[in-house]
Amino acid sequence: MPPNSIPIKLTPYSGSTTDGSDDETRLSTALIESGAVVLRQLLELKDKGWKNESAERHFHNQRQTADNASPNLNAIWFGRMKGVLREIDQQLDCVPSYGALEFLDLGCCPGGFSSHVLDKNHDATGYGISLPVVDGGHEFTLEHYHRSRFELMYQNLTYYQLSPSNLDDPRLQNLPSEITSPTFDLVLLDGHQLRTQSSALPWDKDRLLISQLIISLEAVKEGGTIVAKLPLPHRPISAKILHLFKILSSEVLAWKPKSMHGNRGTFYAVAKGIGRGPKGSRMSGLILELRALWASLTFGGEEGLGRFINPGDFDFLITTDDLIAHHLGWLTSLGTPLWQVQEEALQCFFRKKNII
């Protein structure tokens, strides 16, 4: 075993319970053996910390608080999410400060992301889709003075007609006419599976991710920008989605906000110049592949009721073997600052809890 190899114990990321432990271990090990020192430190730290019961109790209590949010807590959540996009924007310049700007916010409630865009650009107009409150979604708390420039639709993002051809299923709705053509300069993907959602199936976390990717790629105009929350890039599924952005866009940037969830295993990818990347001409074909994957996740599985995603589902983009053979340097360069933020946040948290 190479000298800087370590035994890696990994748990699936929160977006899926089947991220492919073998693929995940292989990719993480390859990254570490190629020189991703910060990733090694992060995984060692996580392995120590998650064995501690007080850490688990802390995150359990945090989840309970979030699931039973009061109006005051919703307002706090709104402000923090607004701060998250403000931080990303300050670092990566993804929201133009002037000029006409049409944006789409998927999973928009309570509205913090949209609030930042509307604050910064007084010519901006937005359209948002969010889970209905009666189904466990967040309340809409966008400032009233912004609402004349923003249109909200309550809908479950995972139950639009997103297969390659329309299916005869009463649960499925047609996409709103406002987002069926590539007209948006900016698309924000921050929808996540809510534990309070009454109608959720176990694999809806994965279906939500793919739904957002399909909608965003169809709605963004050529040259536009997509901002997407993803698991950290040592996760194979995330690495493959990053590769998708890399081949379709002129620039891919990444930021892990320190203002919120620094100790969580997610970050935000910013893909600029969508459609102008080295394989931008393939975008329509890749969207069809994603639509076929959505149909499989929705109607596949042993009983035809759906299934979890796995890294092999993205082999039409790139295989894990190809990632390991040709893209470790790029993933390490992009991932190191992100892993560093989580490692430092966990160090601080574990010390406060006397875990390390």
Contacts in CASP RR format, 6 or more apart in sequence:
PFRMAT RR
TARGET T0000
AUTHOR 0000-0000-0000
METHOD contacts of the structure
MODEL  1
MPPNSIPIKLTPYSGSTTDGSDDETRLSTALIESGAVVLRQLLELKDKGW
KNESAERHFHNQRQTADNASPNLNAIWFGRMKGVLREIDQQLDCVPSYGA
LEFLDLGCCPGGFSSHVLDKNHDATGYGISLPVVDGGHEFTLEHYHRSRF
ELMYQNLTYYQLSPSNLDDPRLQNLPSEITSPTFDLVLLDGHQLRTQSSA
LPWDKDRLLISQLIISLEAVKEGGTIVAKLPLPHRPISAKILHLFKILSS
EVLAWKPKSMHGNRGTFYAVAKGIGRGPKGSRMSGLILELRALWASLTFG
GEEGLGRFINPGDFDFLITTDDLIAHHLGWLTSLGTPLWQVQEEALQCFF
RKKNII
2 33 0 8 1.000
4 32 0 8 1.000
4 33 0 8 1.000
4 35 0 8 1.000
4 37 0 8 1.000
4 40 0 8 1.000
5 29 0 8 1.000
5 32 0 8 1.000
5 33 0 8 1.000
6 32 0 8 1.000
6 40 0 8 1.000
6 43 0 8 1.000
6 44 0 8 1.000
8 25 0 8 1.000
8 28 0 8 1.000
8 29 0 8 1.000
8 32 0 8 1.000
8 43 0 8 1.000
9 43 0 8 1.000
9 47 0 8 1.000
10 21 0 8 1.000
10 24 0 8 1.000
10 25 0 8 1.000
10 28 0 8 1.000
10 43 0 8 1.000
11 50 0 8 1.000
12 18 0 8 1.000
12 19 0 8 1.000
12 20 0 8 1.000
12 21 0 8 1.000
12 24 0 8 1.000
13 19 0 8 1.000
13 231 0 8 1.000
13 232 0 8 1.000
13 235 0 8 1.000
13 237 0 8 1.000
13 238 0 8 1.000
13 265 0 8 1.000
14 205 0 8 1.000
14 231 0 8 1.000
14 265 0 8 1.000
14 266 0 8 1.000
15 192 0 8 1.000
15 193 0 8 1.000
15 205 0 8 1.000
15 206 0 8 1.000
15 209 0 8 1.000
15 231 0 8 1.000
16 203 0 8 1.000
16 205 0 8 1.000
16 206 0 8 1.000
16 237 0 8 1.000
16 308 0 8 1.000
16 309 0 8 1.000
17 202 0 8 1.000
17 308 0 8 1.000
18 308 0 8 1.000
18 309 0 8 1.000
18 310 0 8 1.000
19 231 0 8 1.000
19 235 0 8 1.000
19 236 0 8 1.000
19 237 0 8 1.000
19 309 0 8 1.000
19 310 0 8 1.000
19 311 0 8 1.000
20 236 0 8 1.000
20 310 0 8 1.000
20 311 0 8 1.000
23 236 0 8 1.000
23 310 0 8 1.000
23 311 0 8 1.000
23 312 0 8 1.000
23 320 0 8 1.000
24 234 0 8 1.000
24 235 0 8 1.000
24 236 0 8 1.000
24 311 0 8 1.000
26 320 0 8 1.000
26 324 0 8 1.000
27 234 0 8 1.000
27 235 0 8 1.000
27 236 0 8 1.000
27 239 0 8 1.000
27 320 0 8 1.000
27 323 0 8 1.000
27 324 0 8 1.000
28 39 0 8 1.000
28 43 0 8 1.000
28 234 0 8 1.000
30 324 0 8 1.000
30 328 0 8 1.000
31 39 0 8 1.000
31 234 0 8 1.000
31 328 0 8 1.000
31 331 0 8 1.000
31 332 0 8 1.000
32 39 0 8 1.000
32 40 0 8 1.000
32 43 0 8 1.000
34 328 0 8 1.000
34 329 0 8 1.000
34 332 0 8 1.000
35 332 0 8 1.000
36 234 0 8 1.000
36 328 0 8 1.000
36 332 0 8 1.000
36 335 0 8 1.000
36 336 0 8 1.000
36 339 0 8 1.000
38 336 0 8 1.000
38 339 0 8 1.000
38 340 0 8 1.000
38 343 0 8 1.000
39 234 0 8 1.000
39 332 0 8 1.000
39 335 0 8 1.000
39 336 0 8 1.000
39 339 0 8 1.000
41 339 0 8 1.000
41 343 0 8 1.000
42 339 0 8 1.000
42 342 0 8 1.000
42 343 0 8 1.000
42 346 0 8 1.000
45 343 0 8 1.000
45 346 0 8 1.000
45 347 0 8 1.000
45 350 0 8 1.000
45 356 0 8 1.000
46 346 0 8 1.000
48 350 0 8 1.000
48 355 0 8 1.000
48 356 0 8 1.000
49 55 0 8 1.000
49 346 0 8 1.000
49 350 0 8 1.000
49 355 0 8 1.000
49 356 0 8 1.000
50 56 0 8 1.000
52 350 0 8 1.000
52 353 0 8 1.000
52 355 0 8 1.000
54 353 0 8 1.000
54 354 0 8 1.000
54 355 0 8 1.000
55 349 0 8 1.000
55 350 0 8 1.000
55 353 0 8 1.000
55 355 0 8 1.000
58 353 0 8 1.000
63 195 0 8 1.000
65 73 0 8 1.000
66 73 0 8 1.000
66 77 0 8 1.000
66 195 0 8 1.000
67 195 0 8 1.000
67 196 0 8 1.000
69 77 0 8 1.000
69 138 0 8 1.000
71 139 0 8 1.000
74 110 0 8 1.000
74 138 0 8 1.000
74 139 0 8 1.000
74 141 0 8 1.000
75 110 0 8 1.000
75 141 0 8 1.000
77 110 0 8 1.000
77 138 0 8 1.000
78 110 0 8 1.000
78 111 0 8 1.000
78 112 0 8 1.000
78 115 0 8 1.000
78 141 0 8 1.000
79 112 0 8 1.000
79 115 0 8 1.000
80 259 0 8 1.000
80 260 0 8 1.000
81 110 0 8 1.000
81 111 0 8 1.000
81 112 0 8 1.000
81 113 0 8 1.000
81 190 0 8 1.000
81 260 0 8 1.000
82 111 0 8 1.000
82 112 0 8 1.000
82 113 0 8 1.000
82 115 0 8 1.000
82 116 0 8 1.000
83 112 0 8 1.000
83 116 0 8 1.000
83 257 0 8 1.000
83 259 0 8 1.000
83 260 0 8 1.000
84 113 0 8 1.000
84 257 0 8 1.000
84 259 0 8 1.000
84 260 0 8 1.000
84 268 0 8 1.000
85 95 0 8 1.000
85 112 0 8 1.000
85 113 0 8 1.000
85 116 0 8 1.000
85 117 0 8 1.000
85 188 0 8 1.000
85 227 0 8 1.000
86 116 0 8 1.000
87 255 0 8 1.000
87 257 0 8 1.000
87 258 0 8 1.000
87 259 0 8 1.000
88 94 0 8 1.000
88 227 0 8 1.000
88 255 0 8 1.000
88 257 0 8 1.000
88 268 0 8 1.000
88 270 0 8 1.000
89 95 0 8 1.000
89 116 0 8 1.000
89 120 0 8 1.000
91 255 0 8 1.000
92 253 0 8 1.000
92 255 0 8 1.000
92 270 0 8 1.000
94 186 0 8 1.000
94 225 0 8 1.000
94 227 0 8 1.000
94 270 0 8 1.000
94 272 0 8 1.000
95 101 0 8 1.000
95 116 0 8 1.000
95 117 0 8 1.000
95 120 0 8 1.000
95 121 0 8 1.000
95 186 0 8 1.000
96 121 0 8 1.000
96 185 0 8 1.000
97 120 0 8 1.000
97 121 0 8 1.000
98 121 0 8 1.000
98 122 0 8 1.000
98 123 0 8 1.000
99 121 0 8 1.000
99 123 0 8 1.000
100 123 0 8 1.000
100 124 0 8 1.000
101 117 0 8 1.000
101 121 0 8 1.000
101 123 0 8 1.000
101 124 0 8 1.000
101 125 0 8 1.000
101 185 0 8 1.000
101 186 0 8 1.000
102 124 0 8 1.000
102 125 0 8 1.000
102 126 0 8 1.000
102 127 0 8 1.000
102 183 0 8 1.000
102 184 0 8 1.000
102 185 0 8 1.000
102 186 0 8 1.000
103 114 0 8 1.000
103 117 0 8 1.000
103 124 0 8 1.000
103 125 0 8 1.000
103 126 0 8 1.000
103 127 0 8 1.000
103 184 0 8 1.000
103 185 0 8 1.000
103 186 0 8 1.000
103 187 0 8 1.000
103 188 0 8 1.000
104 126 0 8 1.000
104 127 0 8 1.000
104 128 0 8 1.000
104 129 0 8 1.000
104 179 0 8 1.000
104 184 0 8 1.000
104 186 0 8 1.000
104 187 0 8 1.000
104 188 0 8 1.000
104 215 0 8 1.000
104 216 0 8 1.000
104 219 0 8 1.000
104 220 0 8 1.000
105 111 0 8 1.000
105 113 0 8 1.000
105 114 0 8 1.000
105 117 0 8 1.000
105 126 0 8 1.000
105 127 0 8 1.000
105 128 0 8 1.000
105 129 0 8 1.000
105 187 0 8 1.000
105 188 0 8 1.000
105 190 0 8 1.000
106 128 0 8 1.000
106 129 0 8 1.000
106 157 0 8 1.000
106 187 0 8 1.000
106 188 0 8 1.000
106 189 0 8 1.000
106 190 0 8 1.000
106 191 0 8 1.000
106 212 0 8 1.000
106 215 0 8 1.000
106 216 0 8 1.000
107 128 0 8 1.000
107 129 0 8 1.000
107 130 0 8 1.000
107 131 0 8 1.000
107 157 0 8 1.000
107 190 0 8 1.000
107 191 0 8 1.000
108 114 0 8 1.000
108 128 0 8 1.000
108 129 0 8 1.000
108 130 0 8 1.000
108 140 0 8 1.000
108 152 0 8 1.000
108 188 0 8 1.000
108 190 0 8 1.000
109 130 0 8 1.000
109 131 0 8 1.000
109 137 0 8 1.000
109 138 0 8 1.000
109 139 0 8 1.000
109 140 0 8 1.000
109 141 0 8 1.000
109 152 0 8 1.000
110 138 0 8 1.000
110 139 0 8 1.000
110 140 0 8 1.000
110 141 0 8 1.000
110 142 0 8 1.000
111 140 0 8 1.000
111 141 0 8 1.000
111 142 0 8 1.000
112 141 0 8 1.000
112 142 0 8 1.000
113 188 0 8 1.000
113 190 0 8 1.000
114 126 0 8 1.000
114 128 0 8 1.000
114 142 0 8 1.000
114 146 0 8 1.000
114 150 0 8 1.000
114 188 0 8 1.000
115 142 0 8 1.000
115 143 0 8 1.000
115 146 0 8 1.000
117 124 0 8 1.000
117 126 0 8 1.000
117 186 0 8 1.000
117 188 0 8 1.000
118 124 0 8 1.000
118 126 0 8 1.000
118 142 0 8 1.000
118 146 0 8 1.000
118 149 0 8 1.000
118 150 0 8 1.000
119 146 0 8 1.000
124 149 0 8 1.000
125 149 0 8 1.000
125 150 0 8 1.000
126 149 0 8 1.000
126 150 0 8 1.000
126 151 0 8 1.000
127 150 0 8 1.000
127 151 0 8 1.000
127 152 0 8 1.000
127 153 0 8 1.000
127 176 0 8 1.000
127 178 0 8 1.000
127 179 0 8 1.000
127 184 0 8 1.000
128 150 0 8 1.000
128 151 0 8 1.000
128 152 0 8 1.000
128 153 0 8 1.000
129 152 0 8 1.000
129 153 0 8 1.000
129 154 0 8 1.000
129 155 0 8 1.000
129 157 0 8 1.000
129 176 0 8 1.000
129 179 0 8 1.000
130 137 0 8 1.000
130 138 0 8 1.000
130 140 0 8 1.000
130 152 0 8 1.000
130 153 0 8 1.000
130 154 0 8 1.000
130 155 0 8 1.000
131 137 0 8 1.000
131 138 0 8 1.000
131 154 0 8 1.000
131 155 0 8 1.000
131 156 0 8 1.000
131 157 0 8 1.000
131 194 0 8 1.000
131 197 0 8 1.000
132 154 0 8 1.000
132 155 0 8 1.000
132 156 0 8 1.000
133 139 0 8 1.000
133 154 0 8 1.000
135 156 0 8 1.000
135 197 0 8 1.000
135 198 0 8 1.000
135 199 0 8 1.000
136 194 0 8 1.000
136 196 0 8 1.000
136 197 0 8 1.000
136 198 0 8 1.000
137 194 0 8 1.000
137 196 0 8 1.000
137 197 0 8 1.000
138 194 0 8 1.000
140 152 0 8 1.000
142 150 0 8 1.000
142 152 0 8 1.000
151 178 0 8 1.000
153 176 0 8 1.000
155 173 0 8 1.000
155 176 0 8 1.000
156 199 0 8 1.000
157 191 0 8 1.000
157 208 0 8 1.000
157 211 0 8 1.000
157 212 0 8 1.000
157 215 0 8 1.000
158 204 0 8 1.000
158 207 0 8 1.000
158 208 0 8 1.000
158 211 0 8 1.000
158 298 0 8 1.000
159 171 0 8 1.000
159 172 0 8 1.000
159 173 0 8 1.000
160 172 0 8 1.000
160 173 0 8 1.000
160 174 0 8 1.000
160 175 0 8 1.000
160 211 0 8 1.000
160 215 0 8 1.000
161 167 0 8 1.000
161 172 0 8 1.000
161 173 0 8 1.000
161 174 0 8 1.000
161 175 0 8 1.000
162 175 0 8 1.000
162 210 0 8 1.000
162 211 0 8 1.000
162 214 0 8 1.000
162 215 0 8 1.000
162 291 0 8 1.000
162 294 0 8 1.000
162 295 0 8 1.000
163 291 0 8 1.000
163 292 0 8 1.000
163 294 0 8 1.000
163 295 0 8 1.000
163 298 0 8 1.000
164 288 0 8 1.000
164 291 0 8 1.000
164 292 0 8 1.000
164 295 0 8 1.000
166 172 0 8 1.000
166 174 0 8 1.000
167 295 0 8 1.000
167 299 0 8 1.000
175 215 0 8 1.000
179 215 0 8 1.000
179 218 0 8 1.000
179 219 0 8 1.000
180 218 0 8 1.000
180 219 0 8 1.000
181 219 0 8 1.000
182 218 0 8 1.000
182 219 0 8 1.000
182 220 0 8 1.000
182 221 0 8 1.000
182 222 0 8 1.000
183 219 0 8 1.000
183 221 0 8 1.000
184 219 0 8 1.000
184 220 0 8 1.000
184 221 0 8 1.000
184 224 0 8 1.000
185 220 0 8 1.000
185 221 0 8 1.000
185 224 0 8 1.000
185 225 0 8 1.000
186 220 0 8 1.000
186 224 0 8 1.000
186 225 0 8 1.000
186 226 0 8 1.000
186 227 0 8 1.000
187 215 0 8 1.000
187 216 0 8 1.000
187 219 0 8 1.000
187 220 0 8 1.000
187 225 0 8 1.000
187 226 0 8 1.000
187 227 0 8 1.000
188 227 0 8 1.000
189 212 0 8 1.000
189 213 0 8 1.000
189 216 0 8 1.000
189 226 0 8 1.000
189 227 0 8 1.000
189 228 0 8 1.000
189 229 0 8 1.000
190 227 0 8 1.000
190 228 0 8 1.000
190 229 0 8 1.000
191 208 0 8 1.000
191 212 0 8 1.000
191 229 0 8 1.000
192 205 0 8 1.000
192 208 0 8 1.000
192 229 0 8 1.000
193 200 0 8 1.000
193 204 0 8 1.000
193 205 0 8 1.000
193 208 0 8 1.000
194 200 0 8 1.000
197 204 0 8 1.000
201 207 0 8 1.000
201 305 0 8 1.000
201 306 0 8 1.000
202 308 0 8 1.000
203 297 0 8 1.000
203 306 0 8 1.000
203 307 0 8 1.000
203 308 0 8 1.000
203 309 0 8 1.000
206 297 0 8 1.000
206 308 0 8 1.000
206 309 0 8 1.000
207 294 0 8 1.000
207 297 0 8 1.000
207 298 0 8 1.000
209 309 0 8 1.000
210 290 0 8 1.000
210 293 0 8 1.000
210 294 0 8 1.000
210 297 0 8 1.000
210 309 0 8 1.000
211 294 0 8 1.000
212 228 0 8 1.000
213 228 0 8 1.000
213 241 0 8 1.000
213 244 0 8 1.000
213 290 0 8 1.000
214 287 0 8 1.000
214 290 0 8 1.000
214 291 0 8 1.000
214 294 0 8 1.000
216 226 0 8 1.000
216 228 0 8 1.000
217 226 0 8 1.000
217 248 0 8 1.000
217 274 0 8 1.000
217 283 0 8 1.000
217 286 0 8 1.000
217 287 0 8 1.000
217 290 0 8 1.000
218 287 0 8 1.000
220 226 0 8 1.000
220 274 0 8 1.000
221 274 0 8 1.000
222 273 0 8 1.000
222 274 0 8 1.000
222 275 0 8 1.000
222 276 0 8 1.000
223 250 0 8 1.000
223 272 0 8 1.000
223 273 0 8 1.000
223 274 0 8 1.000
223 275 0 8 1.000
223 276 0 8 1.000
224 272 0 8 1.000
224 273 0 8 1.000
224 274 0 8 1.000
225 270 0 8 1.000
225 271 0 8 1.000
225 272 0 8 1.000
225 273 0 8 1.000
225 274 0 8 1.000
226 245 0 8 1.000
226 249 0 8 1.000
226 269 0 8 1.000
226 270 0 8 1.000
226 271 0 8 1.000
226 274 0 8 1.000
227 268 0 8 1.000
227 269 0 8 1.000
227 270 0 8 1.000
228 241 0 8 1.000
228 245 0 8 1.000
228 268 0 8 1.000
228 269 0 8 1.000
228 271 0 8 1.000
229 266 0 8 1.000
229 267 0 8 1.000
229 268 0 8 1.000
230 238 0 8 1.000
230 241 0 8 1.000
230 242 0 8 1.000
230 266 0 8 1.000
230 267 0 8 1.000
230 268 0 8 1.000
230 269 0 8 1.000
231 237 0 8 1.000
231 238 0 8 1.000
231 265 0 8 1.000
231 266 0 8 1.000
232 238 0 8 1.000
232 256 0 8 1.000
232 265 0 8 1.000
232 266 0 8 1.000
232 267 0 8 1.000
232 335 0 8 1.000
232 338 0 8 1.000
232 339 0 8 1.000
232 342 0 8 1.000
233 239 0 8 1.000
233 242 0 8 1.000
233 254 0 8 1.000
233 267 0 8 1.000
233 331 0 8 1.000
233 334 0 8 1.000
233 335 0 8 1.000
233 338 0 8 1.000
234 331 0 8 1.000
234 335 0 8 1.000
234 339 0 8 1.000
236 311 0 8 1.000
236 314 0 8 1.000
236 320 0 8 1.000
236 323 0 8 1.000
237 309 0 8 1.000
237 311 0 8 1.000
237 314 0 8 1.000
239 323 0 8 1.000
239 327 0 8 1.000
239 331 0 8 1.000
240 311 0 8 1.000
240 314 0 8 1.000
240 317 0 8 1.000
240 318 0 8 1.000
240 323 0 8 1.000
241 269 0 8 1.000
241 314 0 8 1.000
242 252 0 8 1.000
242 269 0 8 1.000
242 331 0 8 1.000
242 334 0 8 1.000
243 317 0 8 1.000
243 318 0 8 1.000
243 323 0 8 1.000
243 327 0 8 1.000
244 286 0 8 1.000
244 314 0 8 1.000
244 317 0 8 1.000
245 252 0 8 1.000
245 269 0 8 1.000
245 271 0 8 1.000
246 252 0 8 1.000
246 330 0 8 1.000
247 277 0 8 1.000
247 278 0 8 1.000
247 279 0 8 1.000
247 280 0 8 1.000
247 282 0 8 1.000
247 317 0 8 1.000
248 271 0 8 1.000
248 274 0 8 1.000
248 275 0 8 1.000
248 277 0 8 1.000
248 279 0 8 1.000
248 280 0 8 1.000
248 282 0 8 1.000
248 283 0 8 1.000
248 286 0 8 1.000
249 271 0 8 1.000
249 272 0 8 1.000
249 273 0 8 1.000
249 274 0 8 1.000
249 275 0 8 1.000
249 276 0 8 1.000
249 277 0 8 1.000
250 272 0 8 1.000
250 273 0 8 1.000
250 275 0 8 1.000
250 276 0 8 1.000
250 277 0 8 1.000
251 271 0 8 1.000
251 272 0 8 1.000
251 273 0 8 1.000
252 269 0 8 1.000
252 270 0 8 1.000
252 271 0 8 1.000
252 272 0 8 1.000
252 334 0 8 1.000
253 269 0 8 1.000
253 270 0 8 1.000
253 272 0 8 1.000
254 267 0 8 1.000
254 268 0 8 1.000
254 269 0 8 1.000
254 270 0 8 1.000
254 334 0 8 1.000
254 335 0 8 1.000
254 337 0 8 1.000
254 338 0 8 1.000
255 267 0 8 1.000
255 268 0 8 1.000
255 270 0 8 1.000
255 338 0 8 1.000
256 262 0 8 1.000
256 266 0 8 1.000
256 267 0 8 1.000
256 268 0 8 1.000
256 337 0 8 1.000
256 338 0 8 1.000
256 341 0 8 1.000
256 342 0 8 1.000
257 268 0 8 1.000
258 341 0 8 1.000
258 345 0 8 1.000
262 341 0 8 1.000
262 342 0 8 1.000
262 345 0 8 1.000
263 342 0 8 1.000
263 345 0 8 1.000
263 346 0 8 1.000
263 349 0 8 1.000
264 342 0 8 1.000
265 342 0 8 1.000
267 338 0 8 1.000
274 283 0 8 1.000
275 283 0 8 1.000
286 316 0 8 1.000
286 317 0 8 1.000
289 316 0 8 1.000
289 317 0 8 1.000
293 309 0 8 1.000
293 313 0 8 1.000
293 314 0 8 1.000
296 306 0 8 1.000
296 307 0 8 1.000
296 313 0 8 1.000
297 306 0 8 1.000
297 307 0 8 1.000
297 308 0 8 1.000
297 309 0 8 1.000
298 306 0 8 1.000
299 305 0 8 1.000
299 306 0 8 1.000
300 306 0 8 1.000
300 307 0 8 1.000
301 307 0 8 1.000
311 320 0 8 1.000
312 319 0 8 1.000
312 320 0 8 1.000
318 327 0 8 1.000
323 331 0 8 1.000
347 356 0 8 1.000
350 356 0 8 1.000
END
